[in-house]
Amino acid sequence: MLTPFRDSFKIPDLRKKILITLGLLSIFRLGCYIPTPGIDGAALSQFFQRIPGTLFGIADLFTGGALSNLTIFALGIMPYISISIILELLSAVVPYFESLKREGPEGRRKLTQLTRQGTVLLCIVQSLAISFWLENPNNFDGAVMVSQPGWFFRIITVITLTTGTVFLMWLGEQITEKGIGNGISLIITIGILSRYPTASKQIGMLYRSGQLPGPTIFLMMILIGLVVAATILLVEGERRISVQYAKRVIGRKVYGGQSTYLPLKINQGGVIPLIFATSILMLPATMLRFVKIDFMRRISEWLAPGALLYTFLFAGLTIFFCYFYSAINFNPDNVADDLRKYGGFIAGVRPGKPTANFLERILTRLTLPGSLFLVAIAIFPYIIMNWLKVPYLVASLFGGIGLLIIVAVIIETMRQIEAHLLMRHYQGFMKKMKIR
């Protein structure tokens, strides 16, 4: 398994890409420790430790701990991701964005420009809201987070956080263009992975205190391996529909006649359904946590991650968004029309509307087990947390949004490295087959 990594540095072009990627990711991690001026980072970090299971915790997960200390990368790359998702959804319902998506390179360039402009605007709004939130000691049980509040602090915070996100956006584009893998995804993955050493340290502390005996830790390692294997199956699992193309004679040449397949993924939406479901549930829970009314506090506890009501609502919303995103991401009518245009057909199914109905029926039946599998992996950390009485940071090793992102990004990056190796006649990561 180590041979492909060693061979990767024998190819000058691939070695350069890997070193550029590692160097740019190191700059990102360095920036996660540069504080924003005028803020008590230690007090803010202690406050974040007292409010687990809120939107702040999810945002801190994606930023690699930069939000809890409010460093220059506190907003992370999430504003860019949010605008990208919004534009992708709009492209399915708004004709203007749909036409841009179909225009090819020029349309993608316009969408990229709109995404950048929307990211800057969203960063300004979010950073200004954060500055107002930090200035009020009542939000932190009387603790003072900003020594000199006022418009000077707000302007500095807006400039710092917005510039940090714009720099990360540029960093991700440079990794994608000059490095290896998808830059934006790698930045999120490195941020999530940066919390794992802390989780390992907490496991060691629990072992020394006697809360986690040796056999339990051994069982945890086995469970982690099984969950990672299940996550790989979910990310890579697909239903292949056989497609045949009729032969066409043009002049003296014969085109078509080959047989291929149409892949339908078990999980079309990736982690996006989980992000939507988590955000919808945690937004009211986060707001109610700061309300000084016992009944409201009790509702926020019912909506806390791991609670029974939260689990049922989370499962229902995740399944709904899996179907919703599948309907947006995969259009059976367009696929059936493209197959008909290029002379392709599914054996036993007539071209046109019958093909679209067949694909829609297959997709509907495929999405249900995929969404249930996604829910199981997402809530498994909370089961471990309640069973072993461990912090969520330790339980997050057993699944959740973070693990799904890590597995998907690592597989995609390994696939790109393997393509370079096979092109230079080196052995890939698998001896008997390629990473598919």
C-alpha positions as CSV (number, residue, x, y, z in Angstrom):
1,M,0.0,0.0,0.0
2,L,2.9,2.3,0.7
3,T,4.5,1.7,-2.7
4,P,2.1,4.0,-4.7
5,F,2.9,6.8,-2.3
6,R,6.6,6.3,-2.8
7,D,6.1,6.1,-6.6
8,S,4.1,9.3,-6.5
9,F,7.3,11.2,-5.7
10,K,9.2,9.6,-8.6
11,I,7.1,11.4,-11.2
12,P,8.2,15.1,-11.3
13,D,4.9,16.5,-12.4
14,L,2.9,14.6,-9.7
15,R,5.5,15.3,-7.0
16,K,5.2,19.0,-7.8
17,K,1.4,18.9,-7.5
18,I,1.6,17.0,-4.2
19,L,4.2,19.4,-2.7
20,I,2.1,22.5,-3.8
21,T,-1.0,21.0,-2.3
22,L,0.8,20.2,1.0
23,G,2.3,23.7,1.1
24,L,-1.0,25.5,0.5
25,L,-2.8,23.4,3.1
26,S,0.0,24.2,5.6
27,I,-0.7,27.9,5.0
28,F,-4.4,27.3,5.8
29,R,-3.6,25.5,9.1
30,L,-1.1,28.3,10.0
31,G,-3.9,30.9,9.5
32,C,-6.2,29.0,11.9
33,Y,-3.9,30.1,14.8
34,I,-3.7,33.8,13.9
35,P,-6.3,35.6,16.1
36,T,-8.7,38.4,15.1
37,P,-7.7,41.7,16.8
38,G,-9.5,42.8,19.9
39,I,-11.0,39.5,21.0
40,D,-10.4,37.3,24.1
41,G,-9.8,34.0,22.2
42,A,-9.3,31.9,25.4
43,A,-12.6,33.1,26.9
44,L,-14.4,32.5,23.7
45,S,-13.0,29.0,23.4
46,Q,-14.2,28.1,26.9
47,F,-17.7,29.4,26.0
48,F,-17.8,27.1,22.9
49,Q,-17.0,24.1,25.1
50,R,-20.1,24.9,27.2
51,I,-22.5,24.9,24.3
52,P,-22.1,21.6,22.4
53,G,-24.7,20.5,20.0
54,T,-25.4,23.9,18.4
55,L,-24.8,25.5,15.0
56,F,-21.6,26.9,16.5
57,G,-20.3,23.4,17.0
58,I,-21.1,22.4,13.4
59,A,-19.5,25.6,12.0
60,D,-16.4,25.1,14.2
61,L,-16.1,21.5,12.9
62,F,-15.8,22.7,9.3
63,T,-13.4,25.5,10.2
64,G,-11.0,23.2,12.1
65,G,-11.5,25.0,15.4
66,A,-10.9,28.5,13.9
67,L,-14.4,29.7,14.9
68,S,-14.1,28.8,18.6
69,N,-10.9,31.0,18.8
70,L,-12.2,33.5,16.2
71,T,-9.0,33.5,14.1
72,I,-8.7,35.1,10.7
73,F,-10.2,32.0,9.1
74,A,-13.2,31.9,11.5
75,L,-15.8,31.8,8.8
76,G,-13.9,29.1,6.9
77,I,-14.9,28.2,3.4
78,M,-18.6,27.6,4.4
79,P,-19.9,30.9,2.9
80,Y,-18.5,29.8,-0.5
81,I,-20.1,26.4,-0.1
82,S,-23.4,27.9,1.0
83,I,-23.6,30.2,-2.1
84,S,-22.6,27.3,-4.4
85,I,-25.4,25.2,-3.0
86,I,-27.9,28.0,-3.4
87,L,-26.9,28.7,-7.0
88,E,-27.1,25.0,-7.8
89,L,-30.6,24.8,-6.4
90,L,-31.6,28.0,-8.3
91,S,-30.3,26.4,-11.5
92,A,-33.0,23.8,-11.2
93,V,-35.9,26.3,-10.8
94,V,-34.8,29.6,-12.4
95,P,-34.4,29.6,-16.2
96,Y,-31.6,32.1,-16.2
97,F,-29.3,30.0,-14.0
98,E,-30.3,26.9,-15.8
99,S,-29.3,28.5,-19.1
100,L,-25.9,29.5,-17.6
101,K,-25.4,25.9,-16.5
102,R,-25.9,24.7,-20.1
103,E,-23.8,27.3,-21.8
104,G,-20.6,25.4,-21.2
105,P,-17.3,27.1,-20.2
106,E,-18.7,30.6,-20.6
107,G,-21.7,29.8,-18.4
108,R,-19.6,28.2,-15.8
109,R,-17.3,31.2,-15.7
110,K,-20.3,33.5,-15.1
111,L,-21.6,31.1,-12.3
112,T,-18.2,31.2,-10.7
113,Q,-18.1,35.0,-10.8
114,L,-21.6,35.1,-9.2
115,T,-20.5,32.6,-6.5
116,R,-17.5,34.8,-5.6
117,Q,-19.5,37.9,-5.4
118,G,-22.2,36.2,-3.3
119,T,-19.5,34.8,-1.0
120,V,-18.1,38.3,-0.3
121,L,-21.6,39.7,0.4
122,L,-22.5,36.8,2.7
123,C,-19.1,37.1,4.5
124,I,-19.8,40.8,5.2
125,V,-23.2,40.1,6.6
126,Q,-22.0,37.2,8.8
127,S,-18.9,38.9,10.1
128,L,-20.9,42.1,11.0
129,A,-23.4,39.9,12.9
130,I,-20.6,38.1,14.7
131,S,-19.1,41.5,15.8
132,F,-22.4,42.6,17.2
133,W,-22.9,39.3,18.9
134,L,-19.4,39.4,20.5
135,E,-19.8,42.9,21.8
136,N,-22.8,42.0,24.1
137,P,-21.7,40.3,27.4
138,N,-25.2,39.0,28.0
139,N,-24.7,36.5,25.2
140,F,-21.8,35.0,27.2
141,D,-23.3,34.9,30.8
142,G,-21.6,38.3,31.6
143,A,-18.2,37.5,30.2
144,V,-16.5,40.3,28.3
145,M,-15.2,39.1,24.9
146,V,-14.3,42.5,23.4
147,S,-12.3,44.9,25.4
148,Q,-13.0,47.9,23.1
149,P,-16.4,47.6,21.4
150,G,-17.5,50.0,18.8
151,W,-17.5,50.6,15.0
152,F,-13.8,50.5,14.8
153,F,-13.8,46.9,16.1
154,R,-16.8,46.0,13.9
155,I,-15.0,47.3,10.7
156,I,-11.8,45.5,11.6
157,T,-13.7,42.3,12.2
158,V,-15.6,42.5,8.9
159,I,-12.4,43.2,7.0
160,T,-10.4,40.5,8.7
161,L,-13.0,37.7,8.5
162,T,-14.1,38.6,4.9
163,T,-10.5,38.7,3.7
164,G,-9.8,35.4,5.4
165,T,-12.6,33.7,3.6
166,V,-11.7,35.3,0.2
167,F,-8.1,34.1,0.7
168,L,-9.3,30.6,1.5
169,M,-11.4,30.7,-1.7
170,W,-8.3,31.7,-3.7
171,L,-6.3,29.0,-1.9
172,G,-8.8,26.3,-2.8
173,E,-8.8,27.4,-6.5
174,Q,-5.0,27.3,-6.6
175,I,-5.0,23.8,-5.2
176,T,-7.5,22.7,-7.7
177,E,-5.6,24.3,-10.6
178,K,-2.0,23.6,-9.6
179,G,-2.2,20.9,-7.0
180,I,-4.0,17.5,-6.7
181,G,-7.6,17.0,-5.7
182,N,-10.4,19.5,-5.2
183,G,-9.0,22.4,-3.2
184,I,-12.2,23.5,-1.4
185,S,-13.0,19.9,-0.3
186,L,-9.4,19.4,0.8
187,I,-9.5,22.5,3.0
188,I,-12.7,21.3,4.7
189,T,-11.2,17.8,5.1
190,I,-8.0,19.1,6.7
191,G,-10.0,21.3,9.1
192,I,-12.0,18.2,10.2
193,L,-8.9,16.0,10.5
194,S,-7.2,18.6,12.6
195,R,-9.6,17.7,15.5
196,Y,-8.8,14.0,15.5
197,P,-5.5,14.3,17.5
198,T,-7.5,16.1,20.2
199,A,-10.0,13.2,20.1
200,S,-7.2,10.7,20.5
201,K,-5.8,12.7,23.4
202,Q,-9.2,12.6,25.1
203,I,-9.4,8.8,24.6
204,G,-6.0,8.5,26.3
205,M,-7.3,10.7,29.2
206,L,-10.4,8.6,29.6
207,Y,-8.3,5.4,29.6
208,R,-6.0,6.7,32.3
209,S,-9.0,7.8,34.4
210,G,-10.5,4.3,34.2
211,Q,-13.7,5.5,32.3
212,L,-12.7,3.6,29.2
213,P,-11.0,0.2,29.9
214,G,-8.7,-1.4,27.4
215,P,-11.2,-4.0,25.9
216,T,-13.7,-1.1,25.3
217,I,-11.1,0.9,23.4
218,F,-10.3,-2.2,21.4
219,L,-14.0,-2.6,20.6
220,M,-14.1,1.1,19.6
221,M,-11.2,0.5,17.1
222,I,-13.1,-2.4,15.5
223,L,-16.3,-0.3,15.3
224,I,-14.4,2.6,13.7
225,G,-13.1,0.2,11.0
226,L,-16.6,-1.1,10.3
227,V,-18.1,2.4,10.1
228,V,-15.4,3.5,7.7
229,A,-16.0,0.5,5.5
230,A,-19.8,1.2,5.6
231,T,-19.1,4.8,4.7
232,I,-17.0,3.8,1.7
233,L,-19.8,1.6,0.5
234,L,-22.3,4.4,0.9
235,V,-20.1,6.9,-1.0
236,E,-19.1,4.6,-3.8
237,G,-22.2,2.4,-4.1
238,E,-24.1,2.7,-7.3
239,R,-26.7,0.9,-9.5
240,R,-25.5,0.4,-13.0
241,I,-28.2,0.4,-15.7
242,S,-27.1,-1.3,-19.0
243,V,-27.3,1.1,-22.0
244,Q,-26.8,0.0,-25.6
245,Y,-26.1,2.2,-28.6
246,A,-27.4,1.4,-32.1
247,K,-25.0,1.2,-35.0
248,R,-25.0,4.1,-37.4
249,V,-23.4,4.2,-40.8
250,I,-22.1,7.6,-41.9
251,G,-20.3,7.4,-45.2
252,R,-17.9,4.4,-45.0
253,K,-17.6,4.4,-41.2
254,V,-19.8,2.7,-38.6
255,Y,-20.4,4.5,-35.4
256,G,-22.0,3.2,-32.2
257,G,-22.9,-0.4,-31.5
258,Q,-21.2,-0.5,-28.1
259,S,-22.7,-1.4,-24.8
260,T,-22.1,0.8,-21.7
261,Y,-23.9,1.6,-18.4
262,L,-25.6,4.5,-16.7
263,P,-24.4,4.8,-13.0
264,L,-27.0,5.8,-10.4
265,K,-25.4,6.5,-7.0
266,I,-27.1,5.2,-3.9
267,N,-26.5,8.5,-2.3
268,Q,-27.0,11.3,-4.9
269,G,-26.8,14.2,-2.5
270,G,-23.6,13.3,-0.5
271,V,-23.6,15.2,2.8
272,I,-25.8,18.0,1.6
273,P,-29.0,16.4,3.0
274,L,-27.3,16.1,6.4
275,I,-26.1,19.7,6.3
276,F,-29.7,20.9,5.5
277,A,-31.3,18.8,8.1
278,T,-28.8,19.7,10.8
279,S,-29.0,23.4,10.1
280,I,-32.9,23.4,10.2
281,L,-32.9,21.6,13.5
282,M,-30.0,23.4,15.2
283,L,-31.1,26.9,14.3
284,P,-34.1,27.0,16.7
285,A,-32.2,25.0,19.3
286,T,-29.3,27.4,19.2
287,M,-31.6,30.5,19.5
288,L,-33.7,29.0,22.3
289,R,-30.6,28.1,24.3
290,F,-30.0,31.9,24.9
291,V,-33.6,32.6,26.0
292,K,-34.0,33.0,29.8
293,I,-37.3,31.0,30.0
294,D,-37.4,27.5,31.4
295,F,-39.9,26.2,28.9
296,M,-37.8,27.4,26.0
297,R,-34.7,25.9,27.5
298,R,-36.6,22.6,27.8
299,I,-37.5,22.7,24.1
300,S,-33.9,23.4,23.2
301,E,-32.9,20.3,25.2
302,W,-35.4,18.2,23.3
303,L,-33.9,19.5,20.1
304,A,-30.3,18.8,21.3
305,P,-28.3,16.2,19.2
306,G,-28.8,12.8,20.7
307,A,-32.3,13.5,22.1
308,L,-35.1,11.2,21.0
309,L,-37.2,14.0,19.4
310,Y,-34.1,15.3,17.6
311,T,-33.2,11.9,16.2
312,F,-36.7,11.3,14.7
313,L,-36.9,14.8,13.2
314,F,-33.4,14.5,11.9
315,A,-34.1,11.1,10.2
316,G,-37.3,12.4,8.6
317,L,-35.6,15.6,7.3
318,T,-32.6,13.7,6.0
319,I,-34.8,11.3,4.0
320,F,-36.8,14.2,2.7
321,F,-33.8,16.1,1.5
322,C,-32.2,13.0,0.0
323,Y,-35.3,12.7,-2.3
324,F,-35.4,16.5,-2.8
325,Y,-31.8,16.7,-3.9
326,S,-32.0,13.6,-6.0
327,A,-34.9,15.1,-7.9
328,I,-32.9,18.3,-8.5
329,N,-29.5,16.6,-9.3
330,F,-30.8,13.9,-11.6
331,N,-33.5,14.7,-14.2
332,P,-34.8,11.5,-15.9
333,D,-36.4,13.4,-18.7
334,N,-33.2,15.1,-19.7
335,V,-31.2,11.8,-19.5
336,A,-33.8,9.9,-21.5
337,D,-33.8,12.7,-24.1
338,D,-30.0,12.6,-24.4
339,L,-30.0,8.8,-24.8
340,R,-32.5,9.1,-27.6
341,K,-30.5,11.8,-29.4
342,Y,-27.4,9.7,-29.4
343,G,-29.1,6.4,-30.3
344,G,-28.9,4.9,-26.9
345,F,-31.6,2.7,-25.3
346,I,-32.1,0.5,-22.3
347,A,-32.8,-3.1,-23.2
348,G,-36.5,-3.9,-22.8
349,V,-37.6,-0.2,-22.4
350,R,-38.8,2.0,-25.2
351,P,-37.0,5.3,-25.8
352,G,-38.5,8.6,-24.7
353,K,-41.1,8.9,-21.9
354,P,-41.0,5.1,-20.9
355,T,-37.2,5.4,-20.4
356,A,-37.7,8.5,-18.2
357,N,-40.4,6.7,-16.1
358,F,-38.1,3.7,-15.8
359,L,-35.2,5.8,-14.5
360,E,-37.4,7.7,-12.1
361,R,-38.8,4.5,-10.7
362,I,-35.3,3.1,-10.2
363,L,-34.1,6.3,-8.6
364,T,-37.0,6.4,-6.2
365,R,-36.4,2.9,-5.1
366,L,-32.7,3.5,-4.8
367,T,-32.9,6.7,-2.7
368,L,-34.8,5.1,0.2
369,P,-32.1,2.6,1.3
370,G,-29.4,5.2,0.5
371,S,-31.1,7.7,2.8
372,L,-31.7,5.2,5.6
373,F,-28.0,4.2,5.3
374,L,-27.0,7.9,5.5
375,V,-29.2,8.4,8.6
376,A,-27.7,5.4,10.3
377,I,-24.1,6.6,9.8
378,A,-25.1,10.2,10.9
379,I,-26.7,9.2,14.2
380,F,-24.3,6.4,15.1
381,P,-21.9,8.9,16.9
382,Y,-24.8,9.9,19.3
383,I,-25.5,6.3,20.0
384,I,-21.8,5.8,20.9
385,M,-21.8,9.0,23.0
386,N,-24.8,7.9,25.1
387,W,-23.6,4.3,25.4
388,L,-20.0,4.9,26.4
389,K,-20.5,8.3,28.0
390,V,-17.8,10.0,26.0
391,P,-17.6,13.6,24.6
392,Y,-19.0,14.2,21.1
393,L,-15.5,14.9,19.8
394,V,-14.5,11.3,20.5
395,A,-17.9,9.9,19.3
396,S,-17.4,11.8,16.0
397,L,-14.8,9.2,15.1
398,F,-17.7,6.8,14.5
399,G,-19.5,8.6,11.7
400,G,-21.4,11.8,11.1
401,I,-20.9,14.6,8.5
402,G,-17.2,14.8,9.2
403,L,-16.4,11.2,8.4
404,L,-18.5,11.2,5.2
405,I,-16.6,14.2,3.9
406,I,-13.2,12.8,4.8
407,V,-13.9,9.4,3.1
408,A,-15.4,11.0,-0.1
409,V,-12.5,13.5,-0.5
410,I,-9.8,11.0,0.2
411,I,-11.2,8.5,-2.3
412,E,-11.5,11.3,-5.0
413,T,-7.9,12.4,-4.3
414,M,-6.5,8.9,-4.4
415,R,-8.3,8.4,-7.7
416,Q,-6.6,11.4,-9.2
417,I,-3.2,10.2,-7.9
418,E,-3.8,6.7,-9.3
419,A,-4.7,8.1,-12.7
420,H,-1.2,9.8,-12.8
421,L,0.5,6.6,-11.7
422,L,-1.2,4.4,-14.3
423,M,-0.5,6.9,-17.0
424,R,3.2,6.6,-16.2
425,H,2.9,2.8,-16.0
426,Y,3.2,2.6,-12.3
427,Q,1.1,0.4,-10.1
428,G,-2.0,1.9,-8.5
429,F,-3.3,1.6,-5.0
430,M,-5.0,-1.7,-5.7
431,K,-3.0,-4.6,-7.2
432,K,-5.9,-6.3,-9.0
433,M,-8.1,-3.4,-10.0
434,K,-8.3,0.4,-10.1
435,I,-10.2,2.7,-7.7
436,R,-13.5,3.0,-9.4
